[in-house]
């Protein structure tokens, strides 16, 4: 009897120990809420991130992405605390009507460079960008860079268009699409087509408003469509020309198209999208957000910026992961190229207001 009791007691001890071990090894759970452009949190990066977090932190992480249409979506997500991570264009945080750095109401969380080992691979141009530097602290990290580009159907054009003025050629009326909800880009393009230089296009006081309005009206009137967020790649078979961030060109070509990006002689504007952590992210959530940003700066996912998004990476160590055509077309590792474009700048409230009024007037012509 004693032997039986001893065996039962031993079994009980083993069972208790096993249960205690299981509880000790229980995997924690976290959720990361992301407001980003579509494609910035695709399944490949989500899967890689989950594996990384599970192995490094013994945490099961759920990613909940919401896709933005305009800059206000990023601002509202940070202001209302509905996202832990956002991917705004560089100028958004300091734009007067958004202002993520209002005294006493900073909406973003400072990032410690030591938490992001892959920061060391940023190209010098992006290291120097101070868009998300405030009070000597970094509040965001560059992720990718792309133009408000002139895309053309290579089945229609034997040679690439060389000027923005191609959009005002009567033969292409109703055969192009342009942006709607980032209307400022259309004013910039119109100004460039009239010969204005980069040092003037971001300030309404340096522009002939009436002259630009007249040409802007024609640009809107003769567009086949106006797109929000991202150009509609499904429409491209019906078009000869388009403006695009680059994303739609990749999608159109995946569907059998033959689209390319031109380099207008007047130059062009370009955006830098950042990853930023909002004040809503605390403790482990913030740490995981830093891991997400660091992963997005890794060679694999910076190469994906080229291959899947059709825009430029911000690091210097992906040249061997792209083909020569991609390297040339998307300026991979070419630090000097980024000095030749006008990176979006913070504009005065007066200029923002004027540009908005000008675009509303132009759309009345359609």
N, C-alpha and C positions, 0 to 999 in steps of 0.2 A: 504494500500500500504506500509506504514511504517512497518507494522507487517511482511509483506512478505519479505521486504528488510532485516529486522532484522534477520529473519529466514535464509535467503540466506547467510547473512554475517556470522552468527553463524556456518552454515554448512561449509563455506569456511575456517573459522578458525580451525574447527575440522579436515578438510581434510589436511590443511597445517601442523597442529600439528602431525597428523598421519604419514604423509610423512616424516616429520623431525625425528620422533621417529624411523621410519623404516630405514632411512639413518644412524641414530646414532647406530642402532643395526645391521647394515650390517656386515656380517661375513667376516673377512679378509681371504686372501688366501696365503699360503706358499707352497713351493716345497722343498723337501729334496731329494737330489741325493745321492744314496748309492752304493758304489762298495764293494761287499762282496762275501764270498763263498755262493754257492747255499744252500738254507735252512736257512740262517741267517736272512733273511727278508721275512719270509713266510706270508701267508695271515692272520694267527691268530694274529701275533704280529702287523702287519700293521693295522688291524681292531681295536685292543686294543689301539694302539698309536693314531689313528685318533680320537677315542672317548675321550681319555684323553685330547688331545690338544683342541678339540672342547669345552669340558666342562671347562677346566682350563683357556684357553686363548681366547676363542671365535674365533678360527682360523680353517679354513678348510685346511688341509694339504694333499698334494699329495706326495706319495712316489714313487720315480723312481729308482728301483734297477737295477744294472748291475752286472753280475756274473763273478768273477775273475777265471782265470785258474792258474796263477802263481803270484809270489811276484811282478814281474814287473808291473802287472796290478794295484796294490795298489800304487806303487811308481809313476807311470805315472798319475794316477788319482789325486794324491796330487800335483804333479809337474805342471800339466796342468790345475788344478782347475776344473776338470770335475766331481768331487764328493765332497760332504760336509762331508760324513762319509765314513770311510774305515775300514776293519776288517783284518789287516795284522797279520802274525805270529810275535811273540815278537822280533825276531832277525832282522827283515827286516829294521827297521828304522835306525839302526846303522851299517848295512852291508856296507862295503866300496863302492861298486859299486852303491848303492842306496843313502845312507847317507841323511836322512831327516833333519839333524841338521848341515848342512854346514854353516859356519859363514856367516851371512848376508842373508841366504837363508833358514830359517827354514820353512819347508813345513807343519808342524802340528801346531795346536792351543793348547795352554796350557789350562788345565781343572782345574777349582776350585773345590776341593773336597766337599766344602759346597753345591755345586749345585747338588750333587749326594748322597742323603740320604742313598741309598742302599749300598754305599761303605763300610759302617760299618760292613756289613755281610761277607766281603771277608775273606777267610781262611788266617791264618797268613803267609803261604807259598807264597800266591799271593800278599799279602800286601807288603811283603819284596822284591818282584821281582822289579828290578830297570831298566828293559829293556827300558821302556818308561819314565824314569826320566832323565831330562837333565837340567843342571843349577839349580838344586833343585826344578824344576817345573815338574808337571805330564803332559805328553802329550798323555796319553792313559790309558785305564782301561781294565784289564783282563776280558775275557768273557767266555772262556771255555778252556779245556785242553784235549789233547788226544795223543795217541801213534802213532808212525809208527809201527802198531801192526801186530803180526803174527796171522792171522785168519785161522781157519781150519774148514773143513766140518765134523761136528759131526756124519754124516751118514757114513763117511769113517773111521774116527778115533774113536776107542772105548775110548781112553784116549787122553788127550791133548798133543801135541808135547811139548817137554821140551827144545828144542834147536833150534837156528836159522839154524843149520846145516841140518835140515830136507829139506831145499830147495836144497841142493846139493845131496840128495839121488836120485840115478838114477831112482828109481821107480816113482818119482813124476815129471820127466822131461815132459814138455809141459802140466802139470796139475796145473800150478800156474800162477798168474799174479803179477807183481810188478810195482812200480811207474817209470815214465819216466822223467817228467819235474822238479821234486824235486830230481834230481839225487844224491845229497849229502847223502840222507837217505840210499841209497843202499851201498855207501862206508862205512858208519857207521855200517850198519848191517854186511857187510863182515868183517870189522875189529873186531867187537864183536865176530863173529863166529870163528875168528882166535885167540881169547883170549886177545885181547887188552882191556884195561880198559878205563873208561870214561875220565880220565885225558889225554888221548893220541889221541882219535879218532877225535878231532876237529883241529888237527895240522899235516899237511903233513910231517913236519920235525920229527915227532915222530912215523911215520909209515914206514914200509917196502913197498914202492910203488910197486915194481915188484911183490912181494908176493901177495899183495892185488889185483893187476891187474889181475893176473892169475885166481884167484877165482872169481873176479867180472865178468870176461869174461864168465865163465861157468854159472853164475847166469843169465846173460842176454841171453845167447844162449839158455838155456833150458826153458826160460819163454814162456808160451803160448801167452802172450800178455803183452804190456807195456801200462799203463794208465796215462793219464794227468788229473790233477785236482782232480778227484775222481774215485776210482775203479768202473768198470761197473757191477752193481749188476745183470744185465740180463745175464752176462756170468758165474755167480757163479755156476749154476747147472752143468756146464761142468768141474768144477775145484775141486781140493782137498785142495788146499792151496791158500792163497792170503796175500799180504800186504795191509794194509788199515789204514786210519785215524780213522776208526770206523763207519763212515757213511754208507758204503756199506754193512756192516754186518746187520745193522738195515733194510735196504732196501731189502736185499736178504731174510731175514727172513719174512718180510712182504709179500713176494712173495711165501712163502711156504718152504723156505730153513731152514736148521738147522745148522747155523754157530755160532761159538763161538771164543773168543779171548784167546790165550794162553799167558803164562808168561814165556818166555825163561829164562833159568838159567843164561845166559850171561848178562841179563838186556836188556834195550832198551832205545830208545830216545823218547822224547815227546815234543810237541809244545804247546805253549800258544797263542791263538788268542786274539787279543785286539780289542777294538773299539777305533778309533781315529777320532778326528775332524780335518779337513784340514783348511788351511788358507783361503779357499774359503768361508767358513761359517762365516757370520758376523751378528751382531744384533740379531733379532728374530730367524734367521736361526740357529745360534749357540746355542741359548737357547733351541730350539726344539731338536737339536742334543743331548744336555745334557739330555733332557727328554727321548730321545730314549735309551740312554745308561743306564739310571737309571731304565727304564722299563725292559730292558734286564737282569738286575741284580735282578729283583724281583723273589720271590719264584716260581711263576707260570711259568715264562719263563726260569728260571734256571732248573726247573724240565723237561721242554721240551728239554733242551740240552741233557738230559739223554735219554728220551723216543723217541725222533725224530732224534737225531744226533748220538746217541750211543757213547758219550764221557762224560767227567767229568765236572760237574759244578764247579764254583770257590768260591761258598758261603757256609756258614755253616748252613743254615736254610731251607733245602729242604728234609731232611731225611724222614719226614712224608708224603712226596708227591710221593715217589717212593716205589716200592715193594722191599722186602729183597734181591731178586736175583739181581735187578738193583743196589741196594746200594752196594753190594759186588763187582759186576762185574765192575762197573764204579767208585769205590772208593769214593762214595758220602760222603763228610764231613770228609774224612780220610786224614788229613793234613800230617801225617807221610809218607803216600805212595808216595807223590810227591817228597820226598827227596831221593827216591830210584831209580829214573829214571834220565837220562841225558837230561835236558831241552836244546833245541836247543840253540847254542851259536853263537855269532858273530865270524866269522873266518877271518883270514888274506886274503888279495888279492891273495897272493901266494897260499894259500890252496884252495881258491875258484877256481882259475885258474887250479890248478892241478886236483881237483876233476872233473871239467868240461871235461878236456882232458881225464881223465880215463874213464868217462862214455861214451864219444864219441867212444873211442877205444873199449869198451865192446860191444856197440851196433853194431859194424861192424861184430861181430861174429854171429848175428842172420841170 
